[in-house]
Amino acid sequence: MARVLLENVTKVFDGDVIAVSDFTLDIADGEFMVIVGPSGCGKTTTLRMIAGLEKPTSGKIYIADTLANDVPPKDRNIAMVFQNYALYPHMTVYQNMAFALKMRKSVKAEIDKRVRETARLLGIAHLLNRKPKALSGGQRQRAALGRAIVRNPKAFLFDEPLSNLDANLRISTRAELKALHYRLRTTSIYVTHDQAEAMTLGDRVCVMQNGAVQQVAAPMQVYESPVNRFVAGFIGTPPMNFFEGKVDFSSGTPCFVFGSDTIALPLRMKAVLADFSGKKMVLGLRPEHFSLCPVDGRTNNAITATVSVVEPLGTKIDVYLTKETGVDFVAAIDPHAELKVGDTVKMNIDLEKMNIFEPGEMGKNVAEDSLCTGSHGRHSSPRT
């Protein structure tokens, strides 16, 4: 196992294309770090630089406290699991798993012991004599994992390894990967565009966009306390809802005004929002932070909207609504609520879960300052 440290790493390709910019990330020994972001954000390039398959334009990469910039890939003692498995088609599962050990000239008895122990660990001992073409997608993925595990590397690098599996198999394999990490405790760096994988697998999550780190924190911290509007909108299914409006202090109490609705903000936000009085801002609310007002209920902290789509999902209902201003949003509410398309409803909001962002895709979450010192225990997420 090993600590992996990237310090101010930048990668520029031909044509002055900046793929990764001033990237700093400290991955602890034995940690499962997930790097997540949309296609083209630089996450796979980052992984390839750690592996030695790409050379950084500037910055430093340390593996087990050794500067690895000029260390050849074969000498870094890390194992990479690819999206397409990259198994040798002419070899059996046993031969694929044993290949790297043979190249190291390991003792034959030791190779056999490690291959068979790993195969039992992964539940593929009965498949050792098969070739990749005779395996299902999930079996090929286990064989690729086995080939990495037998090497006993300092770190595992995973490049979207579950993306070729069907939905159900992705879920089960995801759980197996997490259980495997608890057993091996090998430093793991996992790249994905799938936020569900990021949330369920990572000890911490690194969110990337435009080649740069946006936020590094524990999964729930990223979900509940996003540092900016991009992170808030990228993490979560359905994503966070955004309402453009302005902060108003005319009543002496901080309020958020948008369309015909006015939301009284928690008093703990008063000091933080004082500099934004009268300015355009963005209110962020996750779908589960809405609840349906009773028919005869009266509240000043609710959003009035018209139901456009109702999606029963068993444990909840996803209700797609439209405000009179034309803004669409989604509420995840009680599965027994009786709603139909065309209904005009009021949706209560959870005041302690709201976020206030500056305008723009990367608008800062200004509510974080109040959450750091507020009485409700949420804390601002650290950045690297």
ABEGO torsion letter per residue (X at the ends): XBBBBBBGBBBBBBGGBBABBGBBBBBBBGBBBBBBEBBGAGAAAAAAAAAGABBBABEBBBBGGBBAAABBAAAAGBBBBBAAGGBBAABBAAAAAAAAAAAAGBBAAAAAAAAAAAAAAAGAAAAAABBAAABBAAAAAAAAAAAAAAAGBABBBBBGAAAABBAAAAAAAAAAAAAAAAAAGBBBBBBBABAAAAAAABABBBBBBGGBBABBBBAAAAAABBABAAAAAABEOBBBBBBBBBBBAAAGBBBBBBEABBBBBBAAAAAAAAAABGBBBBBBBBAAABBBBBAABBBABBBBBBBABBBBAGABBBBBBBBAAGBBBBBBBBAABBBBBGBBBBBBBBAAABBBBBBEAABBBAAAAAAAABAAGBBBBBBX
